[in-house]
Amino acid sequence: MTNYTRPEVLIASGFFVILFASVHPAQSLAPSEPAKLIPHRAVYEMSMGEAKQSAGISGLRGRMVFEFSGSPCEGYTLNMRLVTQILDQRGQTTVSDLRSSTWESGEGKRFRFNSSQYFNQTLKEVTSGDAQRKKSQSVVDVKIRKPKRKSLELPEKVLFPTEHSLAVLRAAERGDKILQAPVYDGSEDGQKLYTTTTFIGKPSKTNDTKRLNSLENGGQLGRLTSWPVTISYFDKNEKSQSTPSYQIAFRLYSNGVSSDLKIEYDDFSMQGVLKKIEFLKSSDCDVKR
């Protein structure tokens, strides 16, 4: 069955109408004023999109809870839980429960990750580790604790998830249409490095206002600028890979909240509709640049 249960990279990450105008590599993303991601708790109702026969899936429903907090001063914390009920083509049901927690320093120098995967209430997979930029070396040092102890060295210019989310938001605010960057999110036993291509569509302030107004606090989103965004993830180790391992599409609001999710794999996709949004208390933070 397709491994469709690893959307922890939604750091908001992210998750495009393709309008090629300019290309900006990750190293050019140093704005004079930092973009801001608002602490929030979002609940998405998940459902099956399209599925090929090879996926072995005939139905899916579930819920994802996404809680983001922190600031550049104290670092960023992301807690995500995705519970899905999957019906296979034989009529058997499996309940998948993915729980992920990460912390990332505000300056992007350190990233801690921990995730657990349950199937039918039985723990099957655990991944945890710590990635840190070395001052004396042009590398990012990764120490994986689970499932097996291992050390990795990543390129210096790799972005962590919140760094990448901020980079996408800055690019959108600048009017850029495409962004390319390597991303490390601790997925796949902590050993996977992705190269990403992000496409950003035209900004809008009138998208689905009626539905947003029906949600508590949703009206605040309807007043913000938003962009349609698609992020394609390519396996860095697969040099000949011409199609992405998976891609995430969503609508990105100027405060960092996402709606209209779609996670797409080779033979399967699932969709997420924003059902609840709660804005959390922001901490005071004065970043000296």
N, C-alpha and C positions, 0 to 999 in steps of 0.2 A: 504494500500500500504506500502511496505517496507520503513523504514526510512533510505534512502540511501543518504540523503542530508547533512550529517554532517562530512565531511572529514577535518575539521579544524585541526585535530590532525596530518595532514601531516607535522607538524613541523619537517615537514621535517622529521619533523619529521617525521614523517615516517612514514606514509611506508615501498624466501630463498631456496636456495639449502641446504638441511639439512645435515650437517656433524657434528654430535655430538662428541665433543672432550673434552670440559670443561664447567663448569657452574660457573659464577661469579655473586654473588648477588650485588645489587646496592651499598651497603656500601663499597665495595672494589674498587670503581672507583675513586681513587684519584691519578692521574698521576703526575709525577714531572714536566712535561711540558703540558700545556693545548692544546687540539686539537683546531683547528681554523675552524670557519664557515665563508665563504666569503660572504660579502653582495652581493646580486644579485636579479634580477627580472626575473622570468621565466614564460613563457606562455605555457599552455598545451591545446591541443585539446582533448576534452572528447568525448567518444562514448560508446555505450552499449557493454558489453561483453556478458555474458550468462544470461538468465532470465528464470525462471520457470513459469509455468502457474499461480501459486499463487502470483507472483509479480504484476500481472496486467499491465505489461509494454510491449509494442511492439516496441518501438524505443526511442532513446535518442541521443542528440548531444549537445555540449556546449563548454565552454571555462573556464579555470581556470587561474587566474593571481595570482602569489605567489611572494611577495616582502619581502625579509629578509634583515635587516640592523642592525648596532650596533656593539658593542664590549664588552669584559669583563668589561671595565671601565665604560662605559655609560649605559650598559644594552642592551638587544636585543629587537627589534621591528619586529613583523611579521604582515603584512597586506595580507589578502587573500580574493579573490572574486571568487565565482563559479556560473556561470550562465548556466543553463541547460534547454533545451526544451524537455519535456517528452511527448511521445505519448502513451496513454493508449490503451487497447484492444477494446475500443468502438470508437476509432478514435478521441478522444478529446485530445487537447494539453494543457499542463500546463507549464508555464515558472517559474522556481524556481531560486531565486537569493539569495545566501548566502554570507554575508559580515562579515568578522571576523577580529578583530584587537586585538593584545596582546602585552604586554611589560613584560619583565622578567629581573630582576637584574642579573648582571654578575656573582655574587656569589651564585645565586639560592635561595636568601632569600625572594624574593617577586615576585608575579605574578599577573598582572592585565589583565582582559579579558573582551571583549565586542563583541557580535555578534548579527546580525539581519537577519531574514529570511523573504523574500518576496515571495508571490505566485501571479503570474499575476499582478505584480506591487503593490500589497497590502501588507502592513506590517502585519505579523502574529505572529512573535515571536521575543522577545528581551531578551538577557541574558547579565548581566554584574556583575562583582564582583572583589574582591581583596583577594588574599591569601598571608599570611605572616608567616614565621617561627618565633615562639616565643623564645626569648633568655632564659627566665626563665622556659620554659616548653618543654617537649619532644613531641611537637605537632606542626602541621601547622594549623593556625587559618584562616578560610575562612569567609568572609563577602559577602553574595550575596545581591545585590541591586535590580536586576530585574531577572525574572518576579515578584518574591516576596521576601521581605526581610527575610533572614534566615542566621543563623550562623552554621558553621560546624567545627569539629575538625578532622584533618587527621593525620595519622601516620607520625612521624618525617622523616622517610626515603623515603617518597614519592618524586618522581621526577616531576618537571615541564617540559613542552614540549622541550624547548631548552636544558635543562639539559639532558633530555633523548636522544635527537639527538646527543649531545656531547658524551654521554656514549656509544651509538651505534658506533660512529665513532672511539672512542678510542679502543673499543673492536675489531673492524675490523682491526685496525692498529696493534694491539697486536697479531692478528691471532686467536682470540677466535671465536668459532663457535656458541655459544649460550649465550644470556644475558636475565636475568629475573629481572624485576623491577616493582614496583607500579608506576602508572602515573596519575597525575591529570591535566586535560587540560581545565576545565571550561565548558565542554559540558553537554548536557542533563539538562538544567536549572541550571548548576553549581553544581549539586548534585551527579555526577557520579564519582566514583573512579574505575580505571581499574588496574588489574594486567596484565602485558604484558610478552610475551615470544618472543624474537627476534632471528631469525636464520640467520646466515651470511655464504654465500657461498665462493667459492674460488676467490681470487683477480684476476683481469684481466686488461690489458692495451690495448687490441685490440678489445674491444666490439663495433660493429656497427660504426667503424671509418668513413666509407664512408658517412653515413647519418649525423653524427655529423659535418663533414667537410662542408656539404651543408648548415648548419646553420651559421648565423653570430655569431662569437665568439665560435661556437661549436667545432672548432678544438682544443681549449684549453682543453676541456673536454676529447677529444680523446687521449690526451697525459698523462692523469692522471690515477692512479690506481683506480679501481672501484670494487664494490662487489655487488652481488645479495643479496637482503635483504627482509625478510618477517617478519612482526610484527603482532602477534595475540593479540587481546584485549579481556580480560575476565572481566565480570562484578564482581567486588569485593563483591557485596552484594548477588550474586548468588553462594553460596558455592558448590552447586552440579553441576555447569555448566561444562560440559565436552567438549563442542565445543565453540569456540570464538564467541563473539557478532558480530565481523567483523574482517577482517584482511586486511593489506595493504602490497603489494609487490612493490618493486621498485629497480632500480640500483642506488647505492649510490657512488658518487665520493668523492675523498679524500678532496675536498674543501667544502663539504656539499651539493652540488647540487644533485638533484635527476632527474632521467628520467625513462621511461618505467613503468609508474604507473599502478597499478591495485588495485581497492578497491572492496572487496568481502564481501557480506552479505549472509545470509542463502539461499535466493532465487533470488539473483540478483548481478551482478557485473558491474563495468564500468572501462574503461581504459583511460589513459591519455598519449598522445604522446607529447614530448617536441618539440615545434615549434619555440620558440624564447628564447634566453638567453642573458641577459645583465648584466655585472659585474659592480657593483656600487662602488663608492669611499669608501675606508676603512678609518676609523679614526685612528689616532695615539693612541696607547694604550700600556703602559708599566706596566704589571701586576707584582707586587712583590710577589713572592711565598716564 
